[in-house]
């Protein structure tokens, strides 16, 4: 089997491939660990090429749209602010790969009309997808499964636009504001999902952290009221454009109560399956024949704090549990932080490449 065949066989739950497919999440490393990677390998290749992950990703091209976001803030924006195309501003945090998001362009909106009037980014514009069909084709010809990235799909971008504290107040005092923000986001995401599907990617990767270590962040009812049906429409749009596309959803935390909701809306793959707050055996027993798993190797535990021997043991154990039905892609549950010893990285990769269901 080549990598693409391996991934699709596993994720479509069509039997057990020759070995467990694998990757390292989100481009593999935070900047400090990336420096270690370059020093240790002396390679100019990106980690997915050097380690030969079973997957490759395509992302939107940069925007050329210019928006003056200062008009959405009453105070002057600081010079060291990192501001993205949504107008969300963050200052460098304690580590260079983290930003402290303190600037939320919809924070002061009082009416739905103000939200509608917001100058939304052009994430659905045709030029943002130019050249990607060639990249997808090239990756497939080389034998890799190709993923289209659509993280921070609705909830995460919504609270970043509004500010988390205000967003949670809105659940009780301004539900119409939440509705309008989420509806605008959904319309953009539906168009993006259609375009990714038309590029012929194998997997569309959505992401919204609607659960935390203890379960729901804001309750099942709020998920159903504001997000579930919008997620469903994004999934449906992708599958209408490409019926065999697989749709992946990332939500950190304890997801046991979330999984039935995801299965209901057509999600094919669950990520990241954190072992620190989920019973992996229970997830497998309850859902392993209806949804595939992607992840499973703890970045709060095993990767930073385990010995190489423990990394190898945990990788094999996880493959045995979550891979019971063959429907597992092994990966750390998040991007690898600076605390992860280099030997643990190489041990995970070596083990995953020789890991069988």
C-alpha positions as CSV (number, residue, x, y, z in Angstrom):
1,X,0.0,0.0,0.0
2,X,1.1,3.6,-0.6
3,X,0.4,6.2,2.0
4,X,-2.8,7.4,0.4
5,X,-4.3,3.9,0.2
6,X,-3.3,3.3,3.8
7,X,-5.0,6.5,5.1
8,X,-8.2,6.1,3.1
9,X,-8.5,2.4,4.0
10,X,-8.2,3.2,7.6
11,X,-10.3,6.4,7.7
12,X,-13.1,4.9,5.6
13,X,-13.2,1.8,7.9
14,X,-12.8,-0.5,4.9
15,X,-10.5,-3.0,6.6
16,X,-7.1,-3.0,8.2
17,X,-4.3,-1.5,6.1
18,X,-0.7,-2.9,6.0
19,X,0.3,-0.7,8.9
20,X,-1.1,2.2,11.0
21,X,-0.8,5.5,9.1
22,X,0.7,8.4,11.0
23,X,1.6,12.1,11.1
24,X,2.7,14.8,13.6
25,X,0.0,17.4,14.0
26,X,0.0,21.0,12.7
27,X,3.3,21.0,10.8
28,X,5.0,19.0,13.5
29,X,6.8,21.5,15.8
30,X,6.6,24.8,17.6
31,X,9.4,27.2,16.6
32,X,11.8,26.2,19.4
33,X,11.4,22.5,18.6
34,X,11.7,23.3,14.9
35,X,15.1,24.8,15.7
36,X,16.1,21.5,17.3
37,X,14.8,19.6,14.3
38,X,17.0,21.6,12.0
39,X,20.0,21.2,14.2
40,X,19.5,17.5,14.7
41,X,18.7,16.5,11.1
42,X,20.7,19.1,9.2
43,X,17.8,18.9,6.7
44,X,16.2,21.6,4.6
45,X,13.1,19.5,4.2
46,X,9.9,20.2,6.0
47,X,9.2,17.6,8.7
48,X,6.4,15.9,6.7
49,X,8.9,15.2,3.9
50,X,11.8,14.3,6.1
51,X,9.8,11.9,8.2
52,X,7.6,10.9,5.3
53,X,4.2,11.3,6.9
54,X,1.3,9.6,5.3
55,X,-0.5,12.9,4.7
56,X,0.0,16.3,3.1
57,X,-1.9,19.5,3.5
58,X,-3.1,22.4,1.4
59,X,-4.0,25.8,2.8
60,X,-5.5,29.1,1.4
61,X,-3.2,31.5,-0.4
62,X,-2.5,34.7,1.5
63,X,-5.1,37.5,1.2
64,X,-4.5,40.6,-0.8
65,X,-7.5,42.4,0.7
66,X,-6.6,45.4,2.7
67,X,-8.8,46.3,5.7
68,X,-8.3,49.1,8.1
69,X,-9.3,47.4,11.4
70,X,-8.5,50.4,13.5
71,X,-12.1,51.7,12.8
72,X,-13.4,48.8,14.9
73,X,-11.4,49.7,18.0
74,X,-11.9,52.8,20.2
75,X,-8.2,52.7,21.4
76,X,-5.2,53.1,19.1
77,X,-3.8,49.7,18.2
78,X,-0.2,49.1,19.5
79,X,2.7,48.8,17.1
80,X,3.6,45.3,18.2
81,X,0.1,43.9,17.6
82,X,-0.2,40.8,15.4
83,X,-3.5,41.2,13.6
84,X,-4.9,38.6,11.3
85,X,-7.3,39.0,8.3
86,X,-10.3,38.7,10.6
87,X,-9.1,41.7,12.5
88,X,-8.3,39.6,15.6
89,X,-5.3,41.1,17.4
90,X,-2.8,39.4,19.7
91,X,0.4,40.4,21.4
92,X,3.4,38.0,21.7
93,X,3.0,35.8,24.8
94,X,5.4,34.0,27.0
95,X,6.6,31.8,24.2
96,X,7.0,33.0,20.6
97,X,4.5,30.7,19.1
98,X,1.7,31.9,21.5
99,X,-0.2,35.1,21.2
100,X,-2.4,36.7,23.9
101,X,-5.6,37.6,22.1
102,X,-6.8,40.9,23.6
103,X,-8.2,42.7,20.6
104,X,-11.6,41.5,19.3
105,X,-13.1,43.6,16.5
106,X,-16.7,42.8,17.2
107,X,-16.5,43.2,20.9
108,X,-18.5,46.5,21.0
109,X,-21.2,45.5,18.6
110,X,-24.7,46.1,20.1
111,X,-26.9,45.0,17.2
112,X,-27.0,42.3,14.5
113,X,-26.9,45.1,11.9
114,X,-23.4,46.1,13.1
115,X,-22.2,42.6,12.7
116,X,-23.6,42.4,9.2
117,X,-21.8,45.6,8.3
118,X,-18.5,44.2,9.4
119,X,-15.9,44.0,6.7
120,X,-15.4,40.2,6.5
121,X,-12.3,38.7,5.0
122,X,-12.3,37.1,1.5
123,X,-11.5,33.6,2.6
124,X,-13.8,32.2,-0.1
125,X,-12.3,34.2,-3.0
126,X,-11.2,32.2,-6.0
127,X,-7.7,33.6,-6.0
128,X,-7.2,32.2,-2.5
129,X,-7.4,28.7,-4.1
130,X,-5.3,29.3,-7.2
131,X,-2.6,26.8,-7.7
132,X,-3.9,24.4,-5.1
133,X,-5.4,21.9,-7.6
134,X,-1.9,21.3,-9.0
135,X,-0.6,20.8,-5.4
136,X,-3.4,18.3,-4.7
137,X,-2.7,16.4,-7.9
138,X,1.1,16.3,-7.2
139,X,0.6,15.0,-3.7
140,X,-1.7,12.3,-4.9
141,X,0.6,11.3,-7.7
142,X,3.3,10.9,-5.1
143,X,1.0,8.6,-3.1
144,X,-0.1,10.8,-0.2
145,X,-3.5,11.5,1.2
146,X,-4.3,15.2,0.8
147,X,-6.0,17.4,3.5
148,X,-7.7,20.7,3.1
149,X,-7.4,22.8,6.2
150,X,-10.4,24.7,7.6
151,X,-9.7,25.0,11.3
152,X,-11.3,27.5,13.8
153,X,-14.4,26.7,11.7
154,X,-17.2,28.6,13.5
155,X,-17.0,28.7,17.3
156,X,-13.3,29.5,17.7
157,X,-13.3,32.3,15.2
158,X,-16.6,33.6,16.6
159,X,-15.3,34.0,20.1
160,X,-12.1,35.5,18.9
161,X,-14.1,38.1,17.0
162,X,-16.3,38.9,20.0
163,X,-14.0,38.1,23.0
164,X,-14.6,35.0,25.0
165,X,-16.1,36.7,28.1
166,X,-18.5,38.7,26.0
167,X,-19.3,35.7,23.9
168,X,-20.3,33.7,26.9
169,X,-22.4,36.6,28.2
170,X,-24.1,36.7,24.8
171,X,-25.4,33.2,25.3
172,X,-27.7,34.7,28.0
173,X,-28.1,38.4,27.0
174,X,-27.4,38.7,23.3
175,X,-28.2,35.4,21.5
176,X,-29.0,37.3,18.3
177,X,-25.4,38.5,18.2
178,X,-24.1,35.0,18.4
179,X,-26.5,33.9,15.7
180,X,-25.5,36.5,13.3
181,X,-21.7,36.0,13.8
182,X,-22.1,32.3,13.4
183,X,-24.3,32.6,10.4
184,X,-21.8,34.8,8.6
185,X,-19.0,32.4,9.4
186,X,-21.0,29.4,8.3
187,X,-21.7,31.0,4.9
188,X,-18.0,31.6,4.3
189,X,-17.1,28.1,5.5
190,X,-19.7,26.5,3.2
191,X,-18.1,28.2,0.2
192,X,-14.6,27.2,1.4
193,X,-15.7,23.6,1.9
194,X,-17.2,23.5,-1.6
195,X,-14.0,24.8,-3.1
196,X,-11.8,22.4,-1.2
197,X,-14.0,19.5,-2.3
198,X,-13.7,20.8,-5.9
199,X,-10.0,20.7,-5.6
200,X,-10.4,16.9,-4.9
201,X,-8.8,16.8,-1.5
202,X,-9.3,13.5,0.3
203,X,-10.0,15.0,3.7
204,X,-11.5,18.3,4.8
205,X,-10.3,19.1,8.3
206,X,-12.6,21.2,10.5
207,X,-11.8,22.3,14.0
208,X,-13.8,23.8,16.9
209,X,-12.8,23.2,20.5
210,X,-16.4,22.9,21.9
211,X,-15.2,20.6,24.7
212,X,-12.6,20.9,27.4
213,X,-10.9,18.5,29.8
214,X,-14.2,17.9,31.7
215,X,-16.6,17.9,28.8
216,X,-18.8,20.6,27.2
217,X,-17.4,24.1,27.3
218,X,-20.9,25.7,27.1
219,X,-23.3,22.7,27.2
220,X,-24.9,20.4,24.8
221,X,-28.0,22.6,24.3
222,X,-25.9,25.6,23.2
223,X,-23.9,23.4,20.9
224,X,-27.1,22.2,19.3
225,X,-28.6,25.7,19.1
226,X,-25.7,27.6,17.6
227,X,-23.2,25.2,16.1
228,X,-24.4,21.7,15.3
229,X,-26.7,22.5,12.3
230,X,-24.1,24.9,10.9
231,X,-21.4,22.2,11.1
232,X,-23.9,19.9,9.4
233,X,-24.3,22.4,6.5
234,X,-20.6,22.6,6.0
235,X,-20.2,18.9,6.0
236,X,-23.2,18.5,3.5
237,X,-21.7,21.2,1.2
238,X,-18.4,19.4,1.0
239,X,-20.0,16.0,0.4
240,X,-22.4,17.3,-2.2
241,X,-19.4,18.7,-4.2
242,X,-17.4,15.5,-3.6
243,X,-19.4,12.5,-2.3
244,X,-16.4,10.5,-1.2
245,X,-14.7,13.3,0.7
246,X,-13.9,12.5,4.3
247,X,-14.6,15.2,6.9
248,X,-12.5,15.4,10.1
249,X,-13.4,17.5,13.2
250,X,-10.9,18.5,15.8
251,X,-12.1,19.2,19.3
252,X,-9.8,19.0,22.3
253,X,-11.0,17.7,25.6
254,X,-13.4,15.0,26.8
255,X,-15.5,14.3,23.8
256,X,-17.6,11.3,24.8
257,X,-20.9,13.2,24.8
258,X,-19.9,15.1,21.6
259,X,-19.2,12.1,19.4
260,X,-22.8,11.0,18.8
261,X,-23.6,14.6,17.7
262,X,-20.6,14.4,15.2
263,X,-21.7,11.0,13.8
264,X,-25.2,12.4,13.3
265,X,-24.0,15.3,11.2
266,X,-21.8,13.2,9.0
267,X,-18.3,13.6,10.6
268,X,-16.1,10.7,9.5
269,X,-13.0,11.3,11.7
270,X,-12.5,12.4,15.3
271,X,-9.4,14.3,16.4
272,X,-7.3,14.5,18.6
273,X,-8.7,11.9,21.1
274,X,-6.7,13.1,24.1
275,X,-5.8,10.2,26.4
276,X,-5.5,12.4,29.4
277,X,-9.2,13.1,29.6
278,X,-10.8,10.3,27.5
279,X,-11.3,6.6,28.1
280,X,-9.8,5.3,24.9
281,X,-11.2,1.8,25.3
282,X,-14.7,3.2,26.0
283,X,-14.5,5.4,22.9
284,X,-13.5,2.5,20.8
285,X,-16.2,0.2,22.2
286,X,-18.9,2.8,21.9
287,X,-18.0,4.4,18.6
288,X,-15.1,2.7,16.9
289,X,-17.3,1.1,14.2
290,X,-19.0,4.4,13.3
291,X,-16.2,7.0,13.4
292,X,-12.5,6.9,12.8
293,X,-9.8,8.1,15.2
294,X,-6.9,10.4,14.5
295,X,-4.4,11.2,17.2
296,X,-4.3,9.5,20.6
297,X,-0.7,10.2,21.7
298,X,-0.7,12.6,24.6
299,X,1.1,15.9,24.3
300,X,0.3,16.8,27.9
301,X,1.8,13.5,29.1
302,X,3.7,11.0,27.0
303,X,5.4,13.1,24.4
304,X,6.9,15.8,26.8
305,X,7.4,13.7,30.0
306,X,7.7,10.1,29.0
307,X,10.9,8.2,28.4
308,X,11.6,7.0,24.8
309,X,10.6,3.5,26.1
310,X,7.3,4.9,27.4
311,X,6.7,6.7,24.1
312,X,7.2,3.4,22.2
313,X,5.0,1.5,24.7
314,X,2.2,4.1,24.6
315,X,2.2,4.3,20.9
316,X,1.8,0.6,20.5
317,X,-0.9,0.4,23.2
318,X,-2.8,3.2,21.6
319,X,-2.7,1.5,18.2
320,X,-4.0,-1.6,19.9
321,X,-7.0,0.2,21.5
322,X,-8.1,2.9,19.0
323,X,-7.0,0.7,16.1
324,X,-9.2,-2.3,17.1
325,X,-11.2,-1.9,13.9
326,X,-8.4,-0.6,11.7
327,X,-9.8,2.9,11.8
328,X,-6.9,4.9,13.4
329,X,-4.2,7.3,12.2
330,X,-1.6,7.7,14.9
331,X,-0.5,11.3,15.8
332,X,0.3,13.4,18.8
333,X,-2.8,15.2,20.0
334,X,-1.4,18.6,19.2
335,X,1.6,20.4,17.9
336,X,4.7,19.4,19.7
337,X,6.0,21.9,22.3
338,X,9.6,22.8,23.2
339,X,9.5,20.5,26.2
340,X,9.3,17.4,24.0
341,X,12.8,15.7,24.0
342,X,14.1,15.1,20.5
343,X,14.5,11.4,21.2
344,X,10.8,11.1,21.9
345,X,10.0,12.6,18.5
346,X,12.2,10.1,16.7
347,X,10.9,7.2,18.8
348,X,7.3,8.0,18.0
349,X,8.1,8.2,14.3
350,X,10.1,5.0,14.3
351,X,7.4,3.1,16.3
352,X,4.5,4.5,14.2
353,X,6.2,3.3,11.0
354,X,6.3,-0.2,12.3
355,X,3.0,-0.2,14.1
356,X,0.3,-2.7,13.1
357,X,-3.3,-3.0,14.1
